[in-house]
Amino acid sequence: MDSLVVVGTEIVKGSFDPIGRQASYIFRYKRNISNLKKKAEDLQRIRNDVEQLVLTAQMRGEIIHLVVREWLIKVDKVIGQTTKLIVEAEMINSFSKGWSGARYRLGKEGYKKISVVSELVNEGISLSHFSYPAPPPGIESTPTGDFWTSESIKLTIHETLEALKDEKIDLVGVYGMGGVGKTTLMKQIAKQVKQDMLFHEVVMATISQNVNVKTIQEELAENLGLKLDEQSVSVRARRLLMRLKQEKSILIILDNIWTRLDLAEVGILQGEGCKIVFTTRRQNVCSLMGTQKTIKVELLSEQDSWNLFRQKAGDVVDSPDLLEVAKEVASESKGLPLAIVTLGRALRDKDQDVWVDVARQLKKSIFTDIEGMHPTVFSSIKLSYDYLVSEQTQNCFLFCCLFPEDYRISKNELLMYVMGERLLGDVDTLEEARGRLHTIIEKLTSSCLLLKGDKDGYIKMHDIVRDVAISIASEERTRFVTKAGLGLHKWPEMELGKCMRMSLMGNRIRILPNNPFCPQILTLSLAENNRSLIEFPDGFFQFMESLVTLDLNHMVIRSLPPSLSCLINLRSLSLDHCERLTEKAVSLIGNLEKLEMLSLIGCRIRKLPKEMRRLTNLRLLDLSYSCHLETIPANVISSLSCLEELNMNGSGFSAWETANDGVGDDRSASLAELASLTMLTTLCLRVSNIECLSKELYIDGENLKKFAICIGQNVKTNLISSTRSMCLSPSLDPVAKWVKVLLDKTEELCLQGHQYRMGLDLVRHNNLKSLSICYCDALTLLTSDLLVTLPNLENFNVDHCEEAKEVFNSDELEEGYAPLSRLRKITLGYLRNLRTIWKGVVPFGSLIVLREMNVLHCDSLKFLFSQAMAKCLQQMEELIIVNCKGLVEIINLEKETEKALGTSSSSNSQTISLVSNSFSHSLTVFPRLRVLSITGCEKLKYLFSTRVIGSLVQLEELYIFNCNHLEELVEDYEFRSLTDTRVSVFPIFRSLRKLKLAHCESMEYLFPVKMAVSLLQLQVLQIQSCPKMKSIFSVDTAGYKKALKLADYEEFMKYGRTENKMLPLELRNLELKDLPNLMDFCLVQKCYLIVPFLEKLTIVKCPNLKTLNRIDLDGALQLKKITGDGTQSLPWFVSNLTVKCPILKKLNGAVKLGMITGDNTQSLPLLDHNLSLIFHEYDYANDLD
């Protein structure tokens, strides 16, 4: 009867569903819920597969497509709702009677949710493209260390830059002996041309002594964001060429060429906007390459050599006891920067006896002859090596030469090598070993024997230093055979009976000998053999009983030979990214009972073999990014009793079982097994089965130094093991004891989907440095009692917390507390109901080191900062605001202004009076702000008040897009009342270098003309799609006209600049596009823009811009390119364009010669002497005379 009442009530309410469907919600209630559960399970499986693909793509550094990210967000939300519905239904099912109303509601919701889930399942199945490559970092981001300049270096840079500016030169050769600093010079030139905007793109590739065209193509393509999957060199060349042609102008730097390189074979075409600079040790290579300009890198002068040496060796060289011998050592360096730096660093803080001994050796020693290397360089590096403090440091240095030339050496790879041979001395744990290796690497980098890599965790070895290291390592004592990266096609034919270390890494060897006799070999690397070596002979390892380190990374082998079992002393084995290895092949590893280090990163095995239970000496097991791993048999983990590091970050395995699940060999690993690992110091894993979180599980929290643990089925964060991090899902309730133990040590915490207050109870930990709160709809955020528990927080992220109305609340904060004093970055995203960021008084000392703030999709936020909060942000450098549709102002000054000035804003007259005195009440906010970007803030009418604009003295980049109601940058009614004198001395935007404005429909002008005198540094100005804009600089208001009557023009100029200089700007690039109402650059008569540095001028779709009179092109001596679209005439008032714009080379679009007018039209034909190329982007060729 209750059921009928419910259905009848719904019909009476006016339900439009048929009566039969209403009734079916109850009568088919269980079927609906059951169907929903099945569909939800299907969706969860597809979601897990998609997430695994996403994690793999992120591991490769790729960017995930927006449609995939949005699908995952929708899925997580729907799964959460569905799970809640199913749990509620199961609870109701436990009651035999009643609950009809609830059954009806759940049956109805379940029925409707089935179609939603089904649609998401279909969308998930249809997903085909998940990611795309991230744009590569520019070469300008490559570290060059402390770049030291001298007069000769400055001259070389200047000569190279001038050659690159010369339109007749597109191939420049730079030569000099090894160690003279050619590579560092090229990196500096790359940064310079990017800074000066000489080229749209700059890419660099290093050419090894053994030329590999594919490698060169790969490096250039990677720098351009191009992926080359083809194997054919010619096909790759064509694809690379097509990509290069897409760039308007590009500089290609080829470093360290040894012989003639066929540029066409690589895919490089000279000319057409493409220029090449290469370096070489041989002058004749410049002739072979056919350079149009050859530049020699000279040695340093005696004075410059001494200055550099003194800088590296320290002020101690000035002491009377050392000065003479120090100058003698510096002189023996023969002006070679590498030798000077290496010796200076080696001798820093050494006593006088060492200095004397070094000077004696430099004079008497006879050194190995290495082609292209000055003997002094060899002697300097050899002496630096000899004076390394310990044999451990020397050995680690020599081991770095086992890697190919220019190889990016991972510190983890190097650790595998040195731990295999016990080269780090008396270290008892891997933690100690990493610390010792870090100290050694610091010593080697400070001695200039190693270089810091372009990423954390990596190092490099200079090719000159590597040559010396190979020479040292090949001596009888160490017996190295280094043939890495030489392109070998077969096993080297040489006596290996006494060889102790051999590297054949990065070759093309196809066939290995069956049983090479290497009885003394300790370390062997066959890694990265270019997918050519697919199998091992069965007896390959038979006579290598002494082998302790084996590196087989990045090979395409399907199996391991039976003779692997002969390696009874093997301690370190790397099989990273051997994607074709089978479980059967990996099972052989179980015979290597002395194995201590095993790395299987990126392998595609689905099951860890049970034979691994025998590896009782294993100290490191790395299964990171083994995405296909599904099963770990029971007792494999617990058998590894010596394990110190277990890394499963990004691994596919997360289904840990409870201790009682399964029978015999069918059982999978359980978390309880971790309790057996009493020596564990690093743990990184994911747990999806919440039920297996045993409260009795014991993990030694004191012993665990690093961990990254994700708990929950839908957790998306891919944490790293370089910190102490945890990510927890909503269903973790109650929290297991071992989780609480780790939470006390956690530095990075992510909460996802927590619905209750319990979630924030987890953040009360003093050690927290990073906190992310995601999809926590019902959570109140950081209240005063929580703020005081986070004294070390540096990074805070909140997103998709729909009900959050404020982020920080200090209403009940005790006096004297200054929370968040170490916070450096805040990111707030998708907080639809956020009203204020900080509620209550912001204590003095809070937010004092905040550097970066991102606010995205917070639609209810009307202002970002109160005045009190803004005054705290003295260190803010970057502020990004995206799609905050309700944002009215950035800083809310209204109440504070009234209080400060004792006025009311109840009438317009009072408001004008208040603001006219605003400079006397100026406010210091954001004094270090460098970057401000605002996108999609539709209600924003202005950026800043004049009370704060004077603080932005460091602002360098300003980006404003899609702000349709934005009328002005500085609040107009305040600014118009200022006198000329006050504006001219007011530092408004004085550091601004870039300003980009697009799709701002209400903007009529960009700046008042008074502000022009402050734009001293502006180099890039781009304005696009602003339909109301009439001019760039304007006085088109009553206040401005009164302040700048034409009769007072000279008076204005007196305040701004010296007489007759007009408005000088440092503009390099001026782009005006799709501005239908733009009439002029400046509406003040006789007001001209002086642009002596202008290089590019673009005017497209500006039909009402009839003249370029306001730009003084007489002095635009750097102008190279003018782009138009043929929609308007642009006469120039210049007497002789070829004289005034001597390097002009391109007229893009339909900029017709007849449109370029001047006092002497007969001079126009002289254009032919300078215009090397005229493009016609539109078909107006018939209009050209």
Secondary structure, DSSP 4 states (H G I P E B T S, - for coil): -HHHHHHHHHHHTT--S-HHHHHHHHHTHHHHHHHHHHHHHHHHHHHHHHHHHHHHHHHTTEEEPHHHHHHHHHHHHHHHHHHHHHHHHHHHHT-SS--HHHHHHHHHHHHHHHHHHHHHHHHHHH----EEEPPPPPGGGS---S----HHHHHHHHHHHHHHH-TT--EEEEE--BTS-HHHHHHHHHHHHHHTTS-SEEEEEEPPSS--HHHHHHHHHHHTT-------HHHHHHHHHHHHHTSSSEEEEEEEE-S---HHHHT---BTTEEEEEEES-HHHHHHHT-SEEEE-PPPPHHHHHHHHHHHH-GGGGSTTTHHHHHHHHHHTTT-HHHHHHHHHHHTT--HHHHHHHHHHHHH------TTB-HHHHHHHHHHHHT-S-HHHHHHHHHGGGSPTT--EEHHHHHHHHHHTTTT-S--SHHHHHHHHHHHHHHHHHTTSSEE-SSTTEEE--HHHHHHHHHHHTSTTT-EEE-TTS---S---S--TT--EEE-TT-------SS---TT--EEE----TTT-----TTTTTT-TT--EEE-TT---S---GGGGG-TT--EEE-TT-TT--HHHHHGGGG-TT--EEE-TT---SB--GGGGG-TT--EEE-TT-TT--B-BTTHHHH-TT--EEE-TT-S---PBPTT-S-GGGPBPBGGGGGG-TT--EEEEEE--GGG--TT----TTT--EEEEEESTT------TTSEEEEE-TT--SPPHHHHHHHTT-SEEEEES--STHHHHTT--TT--EEEEES-TT---B-HHHHTT-TT--EEEEES-TT-SEEEE-TTPPTT----TT--EEEEE--TT--EEEES---TTTTTT--EEEEES-TT-SEEEEHHHHHH-TT--EEEEE--TT--EEEE-HHHHHHHHT---SSHHHHHHHHHTGGGG-----TT--EEEEES-TT--EEE-HHHHTT-TT--EEEEES-TT--EEE-HHHHTTS-HHHHHTS-SSTT--EEEEES-TT-SEEEEGGGGGG--S--EEEEE--TT--EEEE--SHHHHHHT-GGGHHHHHHHHSSTT--EE---SEEEEES-TT--EEESSTT--EE-TT--EEEEES-TT----TTEEGGG-TT--EEE--SSS------S-HHHHSTT--EEESS--GGG---S-GGGGGGGGGT--EE--SSS-GGG--
